Amino acid sequence: MTSRNWVKLFLTTLAIGGLTTAIVGFIVRWSEFQPYFTDLKIIDILSTTIWLIVMGFLFSVVSQMGFFAYLTVHRFGLGIFKSAWLWNGVQLILTVFVLIDFVYLRYVSFAKSGDSLLPYIGLALLILVISLAVAFFKMKQTNKGAFIPALFFMIVATIVEWVPVLRVNERSWLFLMMSALLACNAYQLLILHKLNARSEQERKKFTDNNPPKNKTSKKPSLKS
Protein backbone atom coordinates (compact mmCIF):
# COMPACT_ATOMS: atom_id res chain seq x y z
CA MET A 1 0.00 0.00 0.00
CA THR A 2 1.32 3.45 -0.88
CA SER A 3 1.81 6.04 1.84
CA ARG A 4 -0.96 8.19 0.33
CA ASN A 5 -3.51 5.39 0.60
CA TRP A 6 -2.29 4.46 4.07
CA VAL A 7 -2.87 8.03 5.25
CA LYS A 8 -6.31 7.97 3.63
CA LEU A 9 -7.14 4.71 5.43
CA PHE A 10 -5.96 6.13 8.74
CA LEU A 11 -7.96 9.37 8.45
CA THR A 12 -11.17 7.81 7.17
CA THR A 13 -11.08 5.11 9.86
CA LEU A 14 -10.45 7.83 12.43
CA ALA A 15 -13.50 9.73 11.17
CA ILE A 16 -15.69 6.61 11.22
CA GLY A 17 -14.68 5.89 14.81
CA GLY A 18 -15.42 9.44 15.94
CA LEU A 19 -18.76 9.70 14.12
CA THR A 20 -19.97 6.27 15.26
CA THR A 21 -19.08 6.93 18.88
CA ALA A 22 -20.77 10.34 18.85
CA ILE A 23 -24.02 8.95 17.43
CA VAL A 24 -24.14 5.85 19.62
CA GLY A 25 -23.04 7.87 22.66
CA PHE A 26 -26.05 10.17 22.46
CA ILE A 27 -28.34 7.16 21.97
CA VAL A 28 -27.13 4.98 24.85
CA ARG A 29 -26.71 7.93 27.25
CA TRP A 30 -29.73 9.94 26.11
CA SER A 31 -31.22 10.11 29.61
CA GLU A 32 -28.03 11.84 30.75
CA PHE A 33 -27.69 14.22 27.81
CA GLN A 34 -31.38 15.00 27.17
CA PRO A 35 -31.45 18.02 29.56
CA TYR A 36 -28.77 19.68 27.41
CA PHE A 37 -31.14 19.65 24.43
CA THR A 38 -34.25 20.46 26.46
CA ASP A 39 -32.63 23.56 27.98
CA LEU A 40 -30.65 24.35 24.80
CA LYS A 41 -27.31 24.27 26.56
CA ILE A 42 -25.22 24.74 23.42
CA ILE A 43 -21.86 24.72 25.22
CA ASP A 44 -22.69 21.43 26.98
CA ILE A 45 -23.91 19.89 23.72
CA LEU A 46 -20.74 20.90 21.86
CA SER A 47 -18.40 19.84 24.65
CA THR A 48 -20.13 16.46 24.96
CA THR A 49 -20.02 15.94 21.19
CA ILE A 50 -16.31 16.79 21.05
CA TRP A 51 -15.61 14.49 23.99
CA LEU A 52 -17.44 11.59 22.33
CA ILE A 53 -15.63 12.18 19.03
CA VAL A 54 -12.24 12.20 20.77
CA MET A 55 -13.11 8.93 22.51
CA GLY A 56 -14.10 7.56 19.11
CA PHE A 57 -10.70 8.58 17.75
CA LEU A 58 -9.04 6.60 20.53
CA PHE A 59 -11.21 3.55 19.79
CA SER A 60 -10.31 3.92 16.12
CA VAL A 61 -6.59 3.91 16.87
CA VAL A 62 -7.03 0.73 18.92
CA SER A 63 -8.90 -0.80 15.99
CA GLN A 64 -6.18 0.14 13.50
CA MET A 65 -3.44 -1.26 15.73
CA GLY A 66 -5.40 -4.50 15.98
CA PHE A 67 -5.92 -4.60 12.22
CA PHE A 68 -2.26 -4.28 11.32
CA ALA A 69 -1.35 -6.72 14.09
CA TYR A 70 -3.75 -9.25 12.55
CA LEU A 71 -2.26 -8.77 9.08
CA THR A 72 1.13 -9.67 10.56
CA VAL A 73 -0.28 -12.68 12.43
CA HIS A 74 -2.09 -13.81 9.29
CA ARG A 75 1.16 -13.82 7.31
CA PHE A 76 2.90 -15.76 10.07
CA GLY A 77 0.02 -18.26 10.16
CA LEU A 78 0.21 -18.86 6.42
CA GLY A 79 3.97 -19.32 6.69
CA ILE A 80 3.80 -21.73 9.64
CA PHE A 81 0.95 -23.96 8.41
CA LYS A 82 1.99 -23.82 4.73
CA SER A 83 -1.66 -24.15 3.72
CA ALA A 84 -4.43 -21.56 3.59
CA TRP A 85 -7.05 -24.25 4.29
CA LEU A 86 -5.24 -25.52 7.39
CA TRP A 87 -4.68 -21.99 8.69
CA ASN A 88 -8.36 -21.19 8.08
CA GLY A 89 -9.32 -24.27 10.09
CA VAL A 90 -7.17 -23.10 12.99
CA GLN A 91 -8.76 -19.65 12.81
CA LEU A 92 -12.25 -21.15 12.80
CA ILE A 93 -11.54 -23.24 15.90
CA LEU A 94 -10.06 -20.23 17.70
CA THR A 95 -13.11 -18.16 16.77
CA VAL A 96 -15.48 -20.72 18.33
CA PHE A 97 -13.39 -20.90 21.52
CA VAL A 98 -13.22 -17.10 21.84
CA LEU A 99 -17.00 -16.76 21.45
CA ILE A 100 -17.65 -19.47 24.08
CA ASP A 101 -15.15 -17.92 26.49
CA PHE A 102 -16.63 -14.49 25.84
CA VAL A 103 -20.01 -15.66 27.08
CA TYR A 104 -18.78 -17.93 29.87
CA LEU A 105 -16.14 -15.65 31.42
CA ARG A 106 -18.40 -12.61 31.42
CA TYR A 107 -21.22 -14.59 33.02
CA VAL A 108 -18.93 -16.03 35.70
CA SER A 109 -17.32 -12.66 36.41
CA PHE A 110 -20.34 -10.34 36.43
CA ALA A 111 -23.58 -12.32 36.76
CA LYS A 112 -25.34 -12.21 40.11
CA SER A 113 -27.15 -15.10 41.69
CA GLY A 114 -30.24 -15.92 39.65
CA ASP A 115 -29.21 -13.84 36.59
CA SER A 116 -30.11 -15.26 33.20
CA LEU A 117 -27.45 -16.31 30.72
CA LEU A 118 -29.47 -14.91 27.79
CA PRO A 119 -28.15 -11.29 27.88
CA TYR A 120 -24.58 -12.59 27.72
CA ILE A 121 -25.44 -14.92 24.85
CA GLY A 122 -27.36 -12.12 23.12
CA LEU A 123 -24.32 -9.83 22.98
CA ALA A 124 -22.20 -12.63 21.54
CA LEU A 125 -24.89 -13.38 18.94
CA LEU A 126 -25.00 -9.71 17.96
CA ILE A 127 -21.27 -9.70 17.31
CA LEU A 128 -21.56 -13.02 15.44
CA VAL A 129 -24.35 -11.79 13.15
CA ILE A 130 -22.54 -8.56 12.29
CA SER A 131 -19.29 -10.45 11.72
CA LEU A 132 -20.99 -13.00 9.45
CA ALA A 133 -22.48 -10.19 7.37
CA VAL A 134 -19.12 -8.43 7.02
CA ALA A 135 -17.34 -11.70 6.19
CA PHE A 136 -19.99 -12.48 3.56
CA PHE A 137 -19.51 -9.10 1.84
CA LYS A 138 -15.73 -9.54 1.99
CA MET A 139 -16.08 -12.95 0.33
CA LYS A 140 -18.31 -11.50 -2.39
CA GLN A 141 -15.83 -8.72 -3.09
CA THR A 142 -12.76 -10.98 -3.16
CA ASN A 143 -12.93 -14.78 -2.98
CA LYS A 144 -14.30 -17.65 -0.90
CA GLY A 145 -11.01 -18.05 0.97
CA ALA A 146 -11.47 -14.63 2.57
CA PHE A 147 -14.60 -15.60 4.54
CA ILE A 148 -13.00 -17.34 7.54
CA PRO A 149 -10.11 -14.84 7.98
CA ALA A 150 -12.64 -12.01 7.86
CA LEU A 151 -14.88 -13.76 10.39
CA PHE A 152 -11.90 -14.44 12.64
CA PHE A 153 -10.78 -10.84 12.55
CA MET A 154 -14.24 -9.39 13.14
CA ILE A 155 -14.88 -11.61 16.17
CA VAL A 156 -11.52 -12.36 17.77
CA ALA A 157 -9.81 -9.03 17.10
CA THR A 158 -12.88 -7.05 18.18
CA ILE A 159 -13.18 -8.94 21.47
CA VAL A 160 -9.43 -8.65 22.20
CA GLU A 161 -9.49 -4.91 21.46
CA TRP A 162 -12.60 -4.62 23.63
CA VAL A 163 -10.99 -6.16 26.74
CA PRO A 164 -10.28 -2.91 28.69
CA VAL A 165 -13.97 -2.00 28.71
CA LEU A 166 -15.13 -5.60 29.14
CA ARG A 167 -13.28 -5.70 32.45
CA VAL A 168 -15.22 -2.67 33.68
CA ASN A 169 -18.56 -4.02 32.35
CA GLU A 170 -20.27 -0.62 32.32
CA ARG A 171 -23.21 -0.78 29.90
CA SER A 172 -22.82 2.53 28.08
CA TRP A 173 -19.07 2.06 27.61
CA LEU A 174 -19.62 -1.49 26.39
CA PHE A 175 -21.84 -0.32 23.55
CA LEU A 176 -19.77 2.77 22.83
CA MET A 177 -16.55 0.87 22.26
CA MET A 178 -18.22 -2.12 20.63
CA SER A 179 -19.96 0.00 17.99
CA ALA A 180 -16.79 1.94 17.19
CA LEU A 181 -14.63 -1.18 16.97
CA LEU A 182 -17.09 -3.07 14.78
CA ALA A 183 -17.54 -0.09 12.45
CA CYS A 184 -13.79 0.57 12.14
CA ASN A 185 -12.86 -3.10 11.80
CA ALA A 186 -15.51 -3.69 9.15
CA TYR A 187 -14.46 -0.62 7.17
CA GLN A 188 -10.77 -1.54 7.18
CA LEU A 189 -11.51 -5.11 6.20
CA LEU A 190 -13.80 -4.19 3.31
CA ILE A 191 -11.64 -1.35 1.94
CA LEU A 192 -8.21 -2.99 2.18
CA HIS A 193 -8.25 -4.87 -1.13
CA LYS A 194 -9.51 -1.76 -2.94
CA LEU A 195 -6.70 0.37 -1.54
CA ASN A 196 -4.15 -2.32 -2.42
CA ALA A 197 -5.45 -2.42 -6.00
CA ARG A 198 -5.38 1.37 -6.20
CA SER A 199 -1.83 1.44 -4.85
CA GLU A 200 -0.77 -1.08 -7.47
CA GLN A 201 -2.30 1.07 -10.23
CA GLU A 202 -0.59 4.18 -8.88
CA ARG A 203 2.79 2.44 -8.82
CA LYS A 204 2.26 1.15 -12.36
CA LYS A 205 1.24 4.61 -13.56
CA PHE A 206 4.28 6.15 -11.92
CA THR A 207 6.56 3.55 -13.52
CA ASP A 208 4.99 4.12 -16.95
CA ASN A 209 5.40 7.88 -16.67
CA ASN A 210 8.94 7.61 -15.34
CA PRO A 211 10.69 4.87 -17.30
CA PRO A 212 14.19 3.97 -16.15
CA LYS A 213 16.87 5.68 -18.17
CA ASN A 214 19.28 3.42 -19.98
CA LYS A 215 22.78 4.49 -19.23
CA THR A 216 25.26 3.58 -21.94
CA SER A 217 28.85 3.74 -21.02
CA LYS A 218 31.22 4.89 -23.70
CA LYS A 219 34.72 3.57 -23.78
CA PRO A 220 37.26 6.31 -23.85
CA SER A 221 39.02 6.58 -27.18
CA LEU A 222 42.77 6.57 -27.30
CA LYS A 223 44.19 9.36 -29.30
CA SER A 224 47.76 9.17 -30.43
C-alpha positions in Angstrom: 0.0 0.0 0.0 1.3 3.5 -0.9 1.8 6.0 1.8 -1.0 8.2 0.3 -3.5 5.4 0.6 -2.3 4.5 4.1 -2.9 8.0 5.3 -6.3 8.0 3.6 -7.1 4.7 5.4 -6.0 6.1 8.7 -8.0 9.4 8.4 -11.2 7.8 7.2 -11.1 5.1 9.9 -10.5 7.8 12.4 -13.5 9.7 11.2 -15.7 6.6 11.2 -14.7 5.9 14.8 -15.4 9.4 15.9 -18.8 9.7 14.1 -20.0 6.3 15.3 -19.1 6.9 18.9 -20.8 10.3 18.8 -24.0 9.0 17.4 -24.1 5.9 19.6 -23.0 7.9 22.7 -26.1 10.2 22.5 -28.3 7.2 22.0 -27.1 5.0 24.9 -26.7 7.9 27.3 -29.7 9.9 26.1 -31.2 10.1 29.6 -28.0 11.8 30.7 -27.7 14.2 27.8 -31.4 15.0 27.2 -31.5 18.0 29.6 -28.8 19.7 27.4 -31.1 19.7 24.4 -34.2 20.5 26.5 -32.6 23.6 28.0 -30.7 24.4 24.8 -27.3 24.3 26.6 -25.2 24.7 23.4 -21.9 24.7 25.2 -22.7 21.4 27.0 -23.9 19.9 23.7 -20.7 20.9 21.9 -18.4 19.8 24.6 -20.1 16.5 25.0 -20.0 15.9 21.2 -16.3 16.8 21.1 -15.6 14.5 24.0 -17.4 11.6 22.3 -15.6 12.2 19.0 -12.2 12.2 20.8 -13.1 8.9 22.5 -14.1 7.6 19.1 -10.7 8.6 17.7 -9.0 6.6 20.5 -11.2 3.5 19.8 -10.3 3.9 16.1 -6.6 3.9 16.9 -7.0 0.7 18.9 -8.9 -0.8 16.0 -6.2 0.1 13.5 -3.4 -1.3 15.7 -5.4 -4.5 16.0 -5.9 -4.6 12.2 -2.3 -4.3 11.3 -1.3 -6.7 14.1 -3.8 -9.3 12.6 -2.3 -8.8 9.1 1.1 -9.7 10.6 -0.3 -12.7 12.4 -2.1 -13.8 9.3 1.2 -13.8 7.3 2.9 -15.8 10.1 0.0 -18.3 10.2 0.2 -18.9 6.4 4.0 -19.3 6.7 3.8 -21.7 9.6 1.0 -24.0 8.4 2.0 -23.8 4.7 -1.7 -24.1 3.7 -4.4 -21.6 3.6 -7.1 -24.3 4.3 -5.2 -25.5 7.4 -4.7 -22.0 8.7 -8.4 -21.2 8.1 -9.3 -24.3 10.1 -7.2 -23.1 13.0 -8.8 -19.6 12.8 -12.3 -21.1 12.8 -11.5 -23.2 15.9 -10.1 -20.2 17.7 -13.1 -18.2 16.8 -15.5 -20.7 18.3 -13.4 -20.9 21.5 -13.2 -17.1 21.8 -17.0 -16.8 21.5 -17.6 -19.5 24.1 -15.2 -17.9 26.5 -16.6 -14.5 25.8 -20.0 -15.7 27.1 -18.8 -17.9 29.9 -16.1 -15.7 31.4 -18.4 -12.6 31.4 -21.2 -14.6 33.0 -18.9 -16.0 35.7 -17.3 -12.7 36.4 -20.3 -10.3 36.4 -23.6 -12.3 36.8 -25.3 -12.2 40.1 -27.2 -15.1 41.7 -30.2 -15.9 39.6 -29.2 -13.8 36.6 -30.1 -15.3 33.2 -27.5 -16.3 30.7 -29.5 -14.9 27.8 -28.2 -11.3 27.9 -24.6 -12.6 27.7 -25.4 -14.9 24.8 -27.4 -12.1 23.1 -24.3 -9.8 23.0 -22.2 -12.6 21.5 -24.9 -13.4 18.9 -25.0 -9.7 18.0 -21.3 -9.7 17.3 -21.6 -13.0 15.4 -24.4 -11.8 13.2 -22.5 -8.6 12.3 -19.3 -10.4 11.7 -21.0 -13.0 9.5 -22.5 -10.2 7.4 -19.1 -8.4 7.0 -17.3 -11.7 6.2 -20.0 -12.5 3.6 -19.5 -9.1 1.8 -15.7 -9.5 2.0 -16.1 -13.0 0.3 -18.3 -11.5 -2.4 -15.8 -8.7 -3.1 -12.8 -11.0 -3.2 -12.9 -14.8 -3.0 -14.3 -17.6 -0.9 -11.0 -18.1 1.0 -11.5 -14.6 2.6 -14.6 -15.6 4.5 -13.0 -17.3 7.5 -10.1 -14.8 8.0 -12.6 -12.0 7.9 -14.9 -13.8 10.4 -11.9 -14.4 12.6 -10.8 -10.8 12.6 -14.2 -9.4 13.1 -14.9 -11.6 16.2 -11.5 -12.4 17.8 -9.8 -9.0 17.1 -12.9 -7.1 18.2 -13.2 -8.9 21.5 -9.4 -8.6 22.2 -9.5 -4.9 21.5 -12.6 -4.6 23.6 -11.0 -6.2 26.7 -10.3 -2.9 28.7 -14.0 -2.0 28.7 -15.1 -5.6 29.1 -13.3 -5.7 32.4 -15.2 -2.7 33.7 -18.6 -4.0 32.4 -20.3 -0.6 32.3 -23.2 -0.8 29.9 -22.8 2.5 28.1 -19.1 2.1 27.6 -19.6 -1.5 26.4 -21.8 -0.3 23.6 -19.8 2.8 22.8 -16.5 0.9 22.3 -18.2 -2.1 20.6 -20.0 0.0 18.0 -16.8 1.9 17.2 -14.6 -1.2 17.0 -17.1 -3.1 14.8 -17.5 -0.1 12.4 -13.8 0.6 12.1 -12.9 -3.1 11.8 -15.5 -3.7 9.1 -14.5 -0.6 7.2 -10.8 -1.5 7.2 -11.5 -5.1 6.2 -13.8 -4.2 3.3 -11.6 -1.4 1.9 -8.2 -3.0 2.2 -8.3 -4.9 -1.1 -9.5 -1.8 -2.9 -6.7 0.4 -1.5 -4.2 -2.3 -2.4 -5.5 -2.4 -6.0 -5.4 1.4 -6.2 -1.8 1.4 -4.8 -0.8 -1.1 -7.5 -2.3 1.1 -10.2 -0.6 4.2 -8.9 2.8 2.4 -8.8 2.3 1.2 -12.4 1.2 4.6 -13.6 4.3 6.2 -11.9 6.6 3.5 -13.5 5.0 4.1 -16.9 5.4 7.9 -16.7 8.9 7.6 -15.3 10.7 4.9 -17.3 14.2 4.0 -16.1 16.9 5.7 -18.2 19.3 3.4 -20.0 22.8 4.5 -19.2 25.3 3.6 -21.9 28.9 3.7 -21.0 31.2 4.9 -23.7 34.7 3.6 -23.8 37.3 6.3 -23.8 39.0 6.6 -27.2 42.8 6.6 -27.3 44.2 9.4 -29.3 47.8 9.2 -30.4 
